[in-house]
Amino acid sequence: MIGLEGVLPKVSRPGRYTGGEWNSVRKDWDAVEVRVALAYPDLYEIGMSNLGLAILYDLVNRQPQLLAERVYAPWSDMEREMREAGIPLFSLESRRPLRDFDILGFSLGYELTYTNVLNMLDLAQIPVFSHQRNEKHPLVIAGGGCALNPEPMADFFDLFVIGEGEEVFLELLELFRRWKSEGGAGREELLRRAAAIPGIYVPSFYRVNYHPDGTGAQIVSQVPEAKLPVVRRLIENLMPSLTKPIVPYIEAVHDRAAVEIQRGCTRGCRFCQAGVIYRPLRERSQEEVIEAVGELLKNCGYDEVSLVSLSTSDYAGIEELVDTLVRRYRKANLRVSLPSLRMDSFSVELADSLGGQKKAGLTFAPEAGSERLRRAINKNVSDDDLLKTAETALSRGWTNLKLYFMVGLPTETFEDVEGIVNFVNKVRQVGRKYAKGRLHIRASASAFIPKAHTPFQWVAQDTEENIVAKYEVLRSGLRKSGVQFSWQDPKTSLLEAILSRGDRRLGKVIHRAWQLGCTFDAWSERFNYEIWRQALADCGLDPSFYAHRERPLTELLPWSHIHSGVSTAFLRREYQRAIRGKETADCRHGRCTVCGFHTQYEGCQIKYDDLLATSRDRLRLRNQA
């Protein structure tokens, strides 16, 4: 056990580091064969809201021969005390140093946590570079959404899990168990075996060649087990819902129970990476969701449950599900949270169906200020539909609206930006009719960031000068309207654009930035772009090469050897349709868009037409009755 008694009184929120929470699992260290530390490279209260890591924690600990414990990034005060006291980074459950575990697995969900990964490895007294580690060190691995472009972090991880981890992670742990039982000799032999598992990417087994202009020339496999491409793993059917999650001691960002009601999205917004990398759409049955909510209430004591999805209102029968949950658990005073609602009247009616819950506010993402630009990004909603939604909400008593927009979208003009101001003003005019001075609108804007594996993976990010000018149009226009307006630092967006579409050469930049003091780059009070600019300069790399350069459709992209399941031909076609301002229909209600899954995954051809009516149709019929 690590003595923390002298350290915890000196730090803020010591509950981040104590462990022992309700539903946490403490196994006998000596009674298991493989020991895994699951790491989230951000604060405890952020990581405890991550459903993916919670699912893996539960999945691993259900296996008698396996053990999973947790670790999160310590805040600067705790880091300082640990370094001064010589305390290595440890797990919450047993407080054992991370270096004692067999495997250290990181969840990479946001590029601006990359320096935290290096800092956690260093605090754990584990070499940060993979080539410096040997059989005495844990196998350091990563998964999550950012793993779909693993190249910027390729120098630091032994392997990446590409795609959904529920099945492949257990396969990897079984392989490790067998290797360990054979004596555990030869780290390269272990990695060769791992590379043969579909969905496992071992970066050291691939060589990247570059043209003189810095663009990618060739990605070469150097061992037979390292396949090209590495295809994303996915599960055909969602596994049983997590019903006994750990209840944190301190308030988490999302301090409520959660049930994933569906995975994937068919809307096809061209800027959205999640809409690509979580395809195809899979729904959990209503019966399972209802039962899972009951188990969560019993096991955790929560009075609020979030129905998690990329587009919650698209779940087939969502209004029936919400109605059943509200009625069945009325005595438990259950509150139902509906994140990720589409901006349409159906979503407002759905939120309104929650009964006696306090109308705290509605959050929507129109994204763009004109119909033309929304067609370009395939956000298929008209100005009339948006205003009708606002009127429906206001007429039903909702007086707090939060609206999310982006600036710098492909083909955007300043007229489109002014369209945001015009739209918000029209909402305010509608509000005068219903809210009678009680309407409160918060508008938020962020710079568009091109992402790998999307139709916009080739486009240039807008320059900081243009983004600042567009923010000023919004700031001045919305201030006159009395609307509360916030925006994201364009330098933060620039760094995210660099890292999200970066290549393997950025590894030395990340390392240099960390050496110069960068950690918690996602936190505004800690973010320092000047240090990153120095790190880029020290490594001889130009930020504009990664962020502001329009990439030819024929260029070999850094992630070209990672196959998301969606074909490059489909992404090119969608990019070209965006430039022409043409929409692509939702394949759930129209014909197949031939994205690539139709040839690989039979389950994507779900026969929605076999349903007697969509959830919206059923709601209309019920209202007419």
C-alpha positions as CSV (number, residue, x, y, z in Angstrom):
1,M,0.0,0.0,0.0
2,I,1.2,3.5,-0.8
3,G,1.1,5.9,2.1
4,L,-0.9,8.9,1.1
5,E,-1.9,10.2,4.5
6,G,0.7,13.0,4.3
7,V,-0.2,14.0,0.8
8,L,-4.0,14.0,0.5
9,P,-4.6,16.9,3.0
10,K,-2.5,19.1,0.8
11,V,-4.4,18.7,-2.4
12,S,-7.8,19.9,-3.7
13,R,-10.6,17.3,-4.0
14,P,-8.7,14.4,-2.4
15,G,-11.7,12.2,-3.2
16,R,-10.2,11.9,-6.7
17,Y,-7.5,9.7,-5.4
18,T,-8.9,7.5,-2.6
19,G,-10.9,4.8,-4.4
20,G,-13.2,2.5,-2.5
21,E,-16.4,3.8,-4.2
22,W,-19.7,2.0,-4.2
23,N,-19.6,-0.9,-6.8
24,S,-15.9,-0.7,-7.3
25,V,-14.2,-4.1,-7.6
26,R,-11.3,-5.1,-5.4
27,K,-9.9,-8.5,-6.4
28,D,-7.2,-10.7,-4.8
29,W,-4.0,-9.6,-6.7
30,D,-2.4,-13.0,-6.4
31,A,-5.5,-15.0,-7.4
32,V,-5.6,-13.7,-11.0
33,E,-3.4,-14.3,-14.0
34,V,-3.6,-10.9,-15.9
35,R,-3.8,-7.5,-14.2
36,V,-5.0,-4.5,-16.2
37,A,-5.0,-0.8,-15.3
38,L,-7.5,1.2,-17.2
39,A,-6.4,4.8,-17.6
40,Y,-8.2,7.9,-18.5
41,P,-5.9,10.9,-19.3
42,D,-8.0,13.5,-17.6
43,L,-9.4,14.3,-14.1
44,Y,-11.3,11.7,-12.2
45,E,-14.6,13.5,-12.5
46,I,-14.2,13.6,-16.3
47,G,-13.1,10.0,-16.6
48,M,-15.8,8.7,-14.3
49,S,-18.4,9.9,-16.9
50,N,-16.8,7.8,-19.7
51,L,-19.2,5.0,-20.4
52,G,-16.7,3.1,-22.6
53,L,-14.1,2.7,-19.9
54,A,-16.8,1.7,-17.4
55,I,-18.0,-1.0,-19.7
56,L,-14.5,-2.5,-20.1
57,Y,-13.9,-2.3,-16.3
58,D,-17.1,-4.3,-15.7
59,L,-16.4,-6.7,-18.6
60,V,-12.8,-7.6,-17.5
61,N,-13.7,-8.0,-13.8
62,R,-16.4,-10.5,-14.7
63,Q,-13.6,-12.8,-15.8
64,P,-12.3,-14.8,-12.9
65,Q,-8.7,-14.9,-14.2
66,L,-8.6,-11.2,-14.9
67,L,-8.4,-8.0,-12.8
68,A,-9.1,-4.4,-13.9
69,E,-8.4,-1.3,-11.8
70,R,-8.6,2.4,-12.6
71,V,-6.3,5.4,-12.8
72,Y,-6.9,9.0,-13.8
73,A,-4.7,12.0,-14.4
74,P,-3.8,13.8,-11.2
75,W,-4.3,17.5,-11.1
76,S,-1.2,19.7,-10.8
77,D,-1.3,20.0,-7.0
78,M,-1.4,16.2,-6.6
79,E,1.3,15.7,-9.2
80,R,3.6,18.1,-7.4
81,E,3.1,16.3,-4.1
82,M,3.6,12.9,-5.7
83,R,6.9,13.9,-7.3
84,E,8.2,15.6,-4.1
85,A,7.3,12.5,-2.1
86,G,8.6,10.0,-4.7
87,I,5.1,8.4,-5.0
88,P,4.6,6.7,-8.4
89,L,1.2,6.9,-10.1
90,F,-1.0,4.2,-8.7
91,S,-4.4,2.5,-9.3
92,L,-7.4,3.5,-7.2
93,E,-8.5,0.0,-6.1
94,S,-5.3,-1.5,-4.7
95,R,-3.1,1.6,-4.8
96,R,-0.4,-0.4,-6.5
97,P,2.1,1.4,-8.8
98,L,1.0,1.2,-12.4
99,R,4.4,-0.3,-13.3
100,D,3.3,-3.5,-11.4
101,F,0.4,-4.2,-13.8
102,D,0.7,-6.4,-16.9
103,I,-1.2,-4.0,-19.2
104,L,-1.8,-0.3,-19.0
105,G,-4.7,0.7,-21.3
106,F,-5.5,4.3,-22.1
107,S,-8.8,5.6,-23.5
108,L,-8.1,8.3,-26.1
109,G,-11.2,10.3,-26.7
110,Y,-9.8,13.8,-27.2
111,E,-6.6,14.9,-28.9
112,L,-5.8,17.6,-26.2
113,T,-5.2,14.9,-23.6
114,Y,-2.2,13.5,-25.4
115,T,0.4,15.3,-23.2
116,N,-1.4,13.9,-20.1
117,V,-0.7,10.4,-21.4
118,L,3.0,11.1,-21.4
119,N,2.8,12.8,-18.0
120,M,1.0,9.8,-16.5
121,L,3.6,7.3,-17.9
122,D,6.4,9.5,-16.5
123,L,4.6,9.7,-13.1
124,A,4.2,5.9,-13.2
125,Q,8.0,5.6,-13.7
126,I,7.4,3.9,-17.1
127,P,9.4,5.0,-20.1
128,V,7.2,7.2,-22.4
129,F,8.6,5.8,-25.6
130,S,7.6,2.3,-26.6
131,H,11.1,1.4,-27.9
132,Q,12.5,2.1,-24.4
133,R,10.3,-0.5,-22.7
134,N,11.0,-4.2,-22.3
135,E,9.5,-7.3,-20.7
136,K,9.7,-5.8,-17.3
137,H,7.3,-3.0,-18.2
138,P,3.6,-3.2,-18.7
139,L,2.3,-3.5,-22.2
140,V,1.0,0.1,-22.9
141,I,-2.0,0.1,-25.2
142,A,-4.7,2.5,-26.3
143,G,-8.2,2.6,-27.8
144,G,-11.0,5.0,-28.2
145,G,-12.1,7.4,-31.0
146,C,-8.7,9.0,-31.4
147,A,-7.2,5.6,-32.1
148,L,-8.7,5.8,-35.6
149,N,-5.8,8.1,-36.4
150,P,-3.1,6.6,-34.1
151,E,-0.1,8.1,-35.9
152,P,0.6,11.2,-33.7
153,M,0.8,8.9,-30.7
154,A,2.5,5.9,-32.5
155,D,5.8,6.5,-30.7
156,F,4.3,6.0,-27.2
157,F,2.1,2.9,-27.5
158,D,2.9,-0.7,-28.0
159,L,-0.4,-1.3,-29.8
160,F,-3.8,0.3,-30.5
161,V,-7.2,-1.3,-30.4
162,I,-9.0,0.0,-33.5
163,G,-12.8,0.2,-33.0
164,E,-15.2,-1.3,-30.5
165,G,-13.3,-3.0,-27.7
166,E,-15.9,-5.4,-26.1
167,E,-14.8,-8.5,-28.0
168,V,-11.2,-7.7,-29.2
169,F,-10.0,-6.5,-25.7
170,L,-10.9,-9.9,-24.2
171,E,-9.2,-11.6,-27.1
172,L,-6.1,-9.6,-26.5
173,L,-6.1,-10.4,-22.8
174,E,-6.5,-14.1,-23.5
175,L,-3.5,-13.9,-25.8
176,F,-1.5,-12.2,-23.2
177,R,-2.5,-14.8,-20.6
178,R,-1.3,-17.6,-22.8
179,W,2.0,-15.7,-23.6
180,K,2.6,-15.1,-19.9
181,S,1.9,-18.8,-19.0
182,E,4.5,-19.8,-21.5
183,G,7.1,-17.7,-19.7
184,G,6.5,-14.3,-21.1
185,A,9.8,-14.2,-23.0
186,G,10.1,-12.0,-26.1
187,R,8.1,-8.8,-26.2
188,E,8.3,-8.7,-30.0
189,E,6.8,-12.2,-30.2
190,L,3.9,-11.0,-28.1
191,L,3.4,-8.1,-30.4
192,R,3.6,-10.3,-33.5
193,R,0.8,-12.5,-32.0
194,A,-1.2,-9.4,-31.1
195,A,-0.9,-7.9,-34.6
196,A,-2.5,-11.0,-36.1
197,I,-5.7,-10.3,-34.1
198,P,-8.1,-8.3,-36.4
199,G,-8.4,-4.8,-35.2
200,I,-5.0,-4.6,-33.5
201,Y,-2.5,-2.1,-34.8
202,V,1.2,-2.4,-33.7
203,P,2.8,0.8,-35.1
204,S,6.4,-0.4,-34.7
205,F,5.7,-3.0,-37.4
206,Y,4.9,-0.4,-40.0
207,R,7.3,2.1,-41.8
208,V,6.1,5.4,-43.2
209,N,7.9,7.0,-46.1
210,Y,7.4,10.7,-47.1
211,H,7.8,12.7,-50.3
212,P,10.2,15.6,-50.3
213,D,7.3,18.0,-49.8
214,G,6.3,16.3,-46.5
215,T,3.3,14.4,-47.8
216,G,2.9,10.7,-47.3
217,A,4.5,8.5,-49.9
218,Q,4.1,4.9,-48.6
219,I,3.0,2.9,-45.6
220,V,4.8,-0.4,-45.5
221,S,4.2,-3.5,-43.3
222,Q,7.5,-5.0,-42.1
223,V,6.3,-8.3,-40.6
224,P,3.7,-10.8,-42.0
225,E,1.4,-10.4,-39.1
226,A,1.0,-6.7,-39.7
227,K,-1.9,-6.5,-42.1
228,L,-2.8,-3.6,-44.5
229,P,-5.2,-2.2,-43.9
230,V,-6.1,-2.6,-40.2
231,V,-9.9,-2.9,-40.1
232,R,-11.9,-1.5,-37.3
233,R,-13.5,-4.0,-35.0
234,L,-17.2,-3.8,-34.2
235,I,-19.7,-5.9,-32.4
236,E,-22.8,-7.1,-34.3
237,N,-25.1,-6.8,-31.3
238,L,-24.8,-4.5,-28.3
239,M,-23.8,-6.4,-25.2
240,P,-26.0,-6.3,-22.1
241,S,-26.2,-2.8,-20.6
242,L,-24.0,-1.9,-17.7
243,T,-26.2,-1.9,-14.7
244,K,-23.7,-1.8,-11.8
245,P,-21.4,1.1,-12.5
246,I,-19.1,2.7,-9.9
247,V,-20.8,5.5,-8.1
248,P,-18.2,8.3,-7.6
249,Y,-17.5,9.9,-4.2
250,I,-17.3,13.3,-5.7
251,E,-19.6,14.8,-8.3
252,A,-18.8,13.7,-11.8
253,V,-19.4,15.8,-15.0
254,H,-22.3,13.6,-15.8
255,D,-23.6,12.6,-12.4
256,R,-26.3,10.3,-13.4
257,A,-27.0,6.7,-14.5
258,A,-26.6,6.0,-18.2
259,V,-28.0,3.5,-20.7
260,E,-26.7,3.3,-24.2
261,I,-30.0,2.9,-26.2
262,Q,-28.3,2.7,-29.6
263,R,-24.9,2.9,-31.2
264,G,-24.2,4.6,-34.5
265,C,-26.1,7.2,-36.5
266,T,-27.5,7.2,-40.1
267,R,-27.9,11.0,-40.5
268,G,-24.6,11.4,-42.4
269,C,-23.6,14.9,-41.2
270,R,-20.4,15.4,-43.2
271,F,-18.4,17.1,-40.4
272,C,-19.2,14.4,-37.8
273,Q,-16.5,11.8,-37.2
274,A,-18.6,9.9,-34.7
275,G,-21.3,9.3,-37.3
276,V,-18.7,7.4,-39.4
277,I,-16.6,5.6,-36.8
278,Y,-19.6,4.2,-34.9
279,R,-21.5,2.9,-37.9
280,P,-23.6,0.8,-38.4
281,L,-26.6,1.6,-36.4
282,R,-27.5,-0.9,-33.7
283,E,-30.4,-0.5,-31.2
284,R,-31.0,-1.9,-27.8
285,S,-34.5,-3.4,-27.3
286,Q,-37.0,-1.3,-25.3
287,E,-37.4,-4.2,-22.9
288,E,-33.7,-4.3,-22.1
289,V,-33.5,-0.6,-21.6
290,I,-36.5,-0.6,-19.2
291,E,-35.0,-3.4,-17.2
292,A,-31.6,-1.8,-17.2
293,V,-33.0,1.4,-15.8
294,G,-34.6,-0.5,-12.9
295,E,-31.3,-2.3,-12.1
296,L,-29.4,1.0,-12.2
297,L,-31.9,2.6,-9.7
298,K,-31.5,-0.4,-7.4
299,N,-27.7,-0.7,-7.7
300,C,-26.7,3.0,-7.7
301,G,-29.3,5.1,-6.0
302,Y,-29.5,7.6,-8.8
303,D,-32.8,9.4,-9.5
304,E,-31.7,10.5,-13.1
305,V,-30.9,8.3,-16.1
306,S,-29.5,9.5,-19.4
307,L,-30.6,7.7,-22.6
308,V,-27.3,7.8,-24.4
309,S,-27.1,7.9,-28.2
310,L,-25.6,10.1,-31.0
311,S,-29.2,11.0,-31.9
312,T,-31.5,10.0,-29.1
313,S,-34.7,11.1,-30.9
314,D,-34.0,8.8,-33.8
315,Y,-34.3,5.7,-31.6
316,A,-37.3,3.7,-32.9
317,G,-40.1,4.0,-30.4
318,I,-38.4,6.6,-28.3
319,E,-41.6,8.2,-27.2
320,E,-43.0,4.8,-26.1
321,L,-39.8,4.2,-24.2
322,V,-39.9,7.5,-22.4
323,D,-43.6,7.2,-21.6
324,T,-43.0,3.7,-20.1
325,L,-40.0,4.8,-18.0
326,V,-41.8,7.9,-16.6
327,R,-44.9,5.8,-15.7
328,R,-43.1,2.7,-14.4
329,Y,-40.6,4.6,-12.2
330,R,-42.8,7.5,-11.1
331,K,-42.6,6.5,-7.4
332,A,-38.8,6.6,-7.6
333,N,-39.1,10.2,-8.8
334,L,-37.0,9.2,-11.9
335,R,-35.8,12.0,-14.1
336,V,-35.0,11.1,-17.7
337,S,-32.3,12.9,-19.6
338,L,-32.4,13.0,-23.4
339,P,-29.0,14.2,-24.8
340,S,-28.3,14.7,-28.4
341,L,-31.8,15.8,-29.6
342,R,-32.3,16.8,-33.2
343,M,-33.6,20.3,-33.6
344,D,-37.2,19.5,-34.7
345,S,-40.6,19.7,-33.2
346,F,-40.7,16.0,-32.5
347,S,-37.7,16.4,-30.1
348,V,-39.5,19.2,-28.3
349,E,-42.7,17.1,-28.0
350,L,-40.5,14.3,-26.7
351,A,-38.8,16.4,-24.1
352,D,-42.2,17.8,-23.1
353,S,-43.5,14.2,-22.6
354,L,-41.2,13.9,-19.5
355,G,-44.2,15.0,-17.4
356,G,-43.6,16.9,-14.2
357,Q,-39.8,17.3,-14.6
358,K,-38.5,20.9,-14.3
359,K,-38.0,22.5,-17.7
360,A,-34.4,23.4,-17.1
361,G,-33.8,24.1,-20.8
362,L,-33.3,22.7,-24.3
363,T,-30.1,22.3,-26.1
364,F,-29.9,22.1,-29.9
365,A,-27.2,22.4,-32.6
366,P,-28.3,24.1,-35.8
367,E,-24.6,24.2,-36.7
368,A,-24.9,26.8,-39.5
369,G,-26.8,30.0,-40.2
370,S,-28.2,29.3,-43.7
371,E,-30.0,26.5,-45.5
372,R,-27.4,26.5,-48.2
373,L,-24.6,25.8,-45.7
374,R,-26.6,23.2,-43.9
375,R,-27.1,21.4,-47.2
376,A,-23.4,21.4,-47.7
377,I,-22.7,19.8,-44.4
378,N,-25.8,17.5,-44.8
379,K,-27.5,18.9,-41.8
380,N,-30.9,18.4,-43.4
381,V,-33.1,21.0,-41.7
382,S,-34.6,24.1,-43.2
383,D,-34.9,27.6,-41.7
384,D,-38.7,27.1,-41.4
385,D,-38.2,23.9,-39.5
386,L,-35.8,25.5,-37.1
387,L,-38.1,28.4,-36.4
388,K,-41.1,26.0,-36.0
389,T,-39.1,24.0,-33.5
390,A,-38.3,27.2,-31.5
391,E,-41.9,28.2,-31.6
392,T,-43.0,24.7,-30.4
393,A,-40.6,24.9,-27.5
394,L,-41.6,28.4,-26.5
395,S,-45.3,27.7,-26.8
396,R,-44.9,24.8,-24.4
397,G,-43.2,26.8,-21.7
398,W,-39.5,26.3,-22.4
399,T,-37.8,29.6,-21.8
400,N,-34.1,28.6,-21.8
401,L,-32.5,27.6,-25.1
402,K,-28.9,26.8,-25.8
403,L,-27.8,26.8,-29.4
404,Y,-24.5,25.5,-30.8
405,F,-23.0,26.7,-34.1
406,M,-19.8,26.3,-36.0
407,V,-17.8,28.8,-38.0
408,G,-15.3,28.0,-40.7
409,L,-17.3,25.3,-42.3
410,P,-16.4,24.3,-45.9
411,T,-17.9,26.8,-48.4
412,E,-18.9,29.2,-45.6
413,T,-19.2,32.9,-46.4
414,F,-19.7,35.9,-44.0
415,E,-23.3,36.0,-45.2
416,D,-23.7,32.5,-43.6
417,V,-22.2,33.8,-40.4
418,E,-24.6,36.8,-40.4
419,G,-27.3,34.2,-40.9
420,I,-26.7,32.9,-37.4
421,V,-27.4,36.4,-36.0
422,N,-30.5,36.7,-38.1
423,F,-31.8,33.2,-37.0
424,V,-31.2,33.9,-33.3
425,N,-33.0,37.3,-33.6
426,K,-36.0,35.5,-35.2
427,V,-36.1,33.1,-32.3
428,R,-36.1,36.1,-29.9
429,Q,-39.0,37.6,-31.9
430,V,-41.0,34.4,-31.4
431,G,-40.0,34.5,-27.8
432,R,-41.7,37.8,-27.2
433,K,-45.0,36.2,-28.1
434,Y,-44.7,33.3,-25.7
435,A,-42.1,33.9,-23.0
436,K,-43.0,37.5,-22.2
437,G,-39.5,38.6,-21.2
438,R,-38.5,35.3,-19.6
439,L,-36.7,34.0,-22.6
440,H,-32.9,33.3,-22.1
441,I,-30.8,32.3,-25.1
442,R,-27.2,31.2,-24.9
443,A,-25.4,30.8,-28.2
444,S,-22.1,29.1,-28.5
445,A,-19.7,28.9,-31.5
446,S,-16.6,26.9,-32.2
447,A,-14.3,26.7,-35.1
448,F,-14.8,23.7,-37.5
449,I,-12.1,21.1,-37.2
450,P,-11.6,18.7,-40.1
451,K,-11.5,15.1,-38.9
452,A,-10.0,11.9,-40.2
453,H,-12.5,9.4,-41.8
454,T,-15.0,12.1,-42.7
455,P,-16.0,13.6,-46.0
456,F,-14.1,16.8,-44.9
457,Q,-10.9,15.0,-44.1
458,W,-9.2,16.7,-47.1
459,V,-10.3,20.3,-46.5
460,A,-8.3,23.1,-45.0
461,Q,-9.2,24.6,-41.6
462,D,-10.1,28.2,-41.7
463,T,-7.3,30.6,-40.6
464,E,-7.3,32.1,-37.2
465,E,-7.7,35.6,-38.8
466,N,-10.9,34.6,-40.5
467,I,-12.3,32.7,-37.4
468,V,-11.7,35.7,-35.2
469,A,-13.4,38.0,-37.7
470,K,-16.4,35.7,-37.8
471,Y,-16.5,35.5,-34.0
472,E,-16.6,39.3,-34.0
473,V,-19.6,39.3,-36.3
474,L,-21.4,37.0,-34.0
475,R,-20.3,38.8,-30.8
476,S,-21.3,42.2,-31.9
477,G,-24.6,41.1,-33.5
478,L,-25.7,38.9,-30.6
479,R,-24.7,41.4,-28.0
480,K,-27.1,43.9,-29.4
481,S,-29.8,41.3,-29.1
482,G,-29.1,40.6,-25.5
483,V,-28.0,37.0,-26.2
484,Q,-25.3,35.4,-24.1
485,F,-22.6,34.4,-26.5
486,S,-19.5,32.3,-25.9
487,W,-16.8,30.9,-28.3
488,Q,-13.9,28.6,-28.3
489,D,-10.3,29.9,-28.4
490,P,-9.3,29.6,-32.1
491,K,-5.8,28.5,-31.0
492,T,-7.3,25.5,-29.2
493,S,-9.2,24.6,-32.4
494,L,-5.9,25.0,-34.4
495,L,-4.0,22.6,-32.1
496,E,-6.9,20.1,-32.2
497,A,-6.8,20.3,-36.1
498,I,-3.1,19.7,-36.1
499,L,-3.3,16.6,-33.8
500,S,-6.5,15.1,-35.3
501,R,-5.1,14.9,-38.8
502,G,-1.4,14.6,-37.9
503,D,1.2,12.0,-38.9
504,R,3.8,10.1,-37.0
505,R,6.3,13.0,-37.0
506,L,4.0,14.8,-34.6
507,G,5.1,12.4,-31.8
508,K,8.3,14.4,-31.2
509,V,6.2,17.6,-31.1
510,I,3.9,16.1,-28.4
511,H,7.0,14.9,-26.5
512,R,8.7,18.3,-26.8
513,A,5.5,20.2,-25.7
514,W,5.3,17.9,-22.6
515,Q,8.9,18.5,-21.8
516,L,8.2,22.3,-22.0
517,G,5.4,21.9,-19.4
518,C,2.2,21.2,-21.4
519,T,-0.4,19.1,-19.6
520,F,-4.2,19.4,-19.4
521,D,-4.3,21.3,-22.7
522,A,-8.1,20.9,-22.9
523,W,-8.4,23.2,-19.8
524,S,-8.4,26.8,-20.8
525,E,-6.5,27.9,-17.6
526,R,-3.7,25.5,-18.6
527,F,-3.6,25.8,-22.4
528,N,-0.6,27.6,-23.8
529,Y,-0.4,27.6,-27.6
530,E,2.9,29.5,-27.5
531,I,4.6,26.4,-26.0
532,W,3.1,24.3,-28.7
533,R,4.3,26.7,-31.4
534,Q,7.8,26.5,-29.9
535,A,7.6,22.7,-29.9
536,L,6.6,22.6,-33.6
537,A,9.4,25.0,-34.5
538,D,11.9,23.0,-32.4
539,C,10.9,19.9,-34.4
540,G,11.0,21.7,-37.8
541,L,7.2,21.3,-38.5
542,D,4.8,23.9,-39.8
543,P,1.3,24.0,-38.2
544,S,-0.2,25.2,-41.5
545,F,0.9,22.1,-43.2
546,Y,-1.4,20.1,-41.0
547,A,-4.2,22.5,-40.4
548,H,-4.5,25.0,-43.3
549,R,-3.6,23.0,-46.3
550,E,-6.2,21.7,-48.7
551,R,-5.3,18.1,-49.4
552,P,-5.7,16.5,-52.8
553,L,-8.2,13.6,-52.9
554,T,-5.4,11.4,-54.2
555,E,-3.0,12.1,-51.3
556,L,-1.9,9.3,-49.0
557,L,-3.3,10.4,-45.7
558,P,-1.6,9.4,-42.4
559,W,-4.6,7.2,-41.5
560,S,-5.0,5.6,-44.9
561,H,-4.0,2.2,-43.5
562,I,-6.7,2.3,-40.9
563,H,-10.1,1.2,-42.3
564,S,-13.1,2.6,-40.5
565,G,-15.5,0.4,-42.4
566,V,-16.7,3.3,-44.6
567,S,-15.0,3.3,-48.0
568,T,-12.8,6.1,-49.3
569,A,-14.9,6.2,-52.4
570,F,-18.0,7.1,-50.3
571,L,-16.1,9.8,-48.4
572,R,-14.9,11.3,-51.7
573,R,-18.4,11.2,-53.2
574,E,-19.8,13.0,-50.1
575,Y,-17.1,15.6,-50.2
576,Q,-17.9,16.4,-53.8
577,R,-21.6,16.5,-53.1
578,A,-20.9,19.0,-50.2
579,I,-19.0,21.3,-52.6
580,R,-22.0,21.2,-55.0
581,G,-24.4,21.8,-52.1
582,K,-26.3,18.5,-52.5
583,E,-27.8,16.6,-49.6
584,T,-27.6,12.8,-49.1
585,A,-30.7,11.2,-47.6
586,D,-30.7,9.4,-44.3
587,C,-30.3,5.7,-45.3
588,R,-32.5,4.6,-42.5
589,H,-35.5,6.0,-44.3
590,G,-34.3,6.0,-47.9
591,R,-32.1,3.9,-50.1
592,C,-28.7,2.6,-49.2
593,T,-26.0,5.2,-49.7
594,V,-23.4,2.5,-50.4
595,C,-21.0,3.8,-47.7
596,G,-19.1,0.5,-47.5
597,F,-20.9,-1.4,-44.8
598,H,-23.4,-2.8,-47.3
599,T,-20.6,-5.2,-48.6
600,Q,-19.2,-6.1,-45.2
601,Y,-21.9,-6.1,-42.6
602,E,-25.2,-7.7,-43.3
603,G,-26.7,-6.1,-40.2
604,C,-26.5,-2.6,-41.7
605,Q,-29.4,-3.4,-44.0
606,I,-32.0,-3.2,-41.2
607,K,-35.4,-3.4,-42.6
608,Y,-36.9,-0.3,-41.1
609,D,-39.7,-0.4,-43.7
610,D,-41.0,-3.5,-41.9
611,L,-42.0,-1.3,-38.9
612,L,-45.6,-0.4,-39.1
613,A,-44.7,3.2,-38.5
614,T,-41.7,5.2,-37.4
615,S,-41.6,6.7,-34.0
616,R,-42.6,10.1,-35.4
617,D,-45.6,8.6,-37.2
618,R,-46.8,6.9,-34.0
619,L,-46.6,10.1,-32.1
620,R,-48.6,11.9,-34.7
621,L,-51.3,9.2,-34.7
622,R,-51.4,9.3,-30.9
623,N,-51.8,13.1,-30.9
624,Q,-54.5,12.9,-33.6
625,A,-56.4,10.4,-31.5
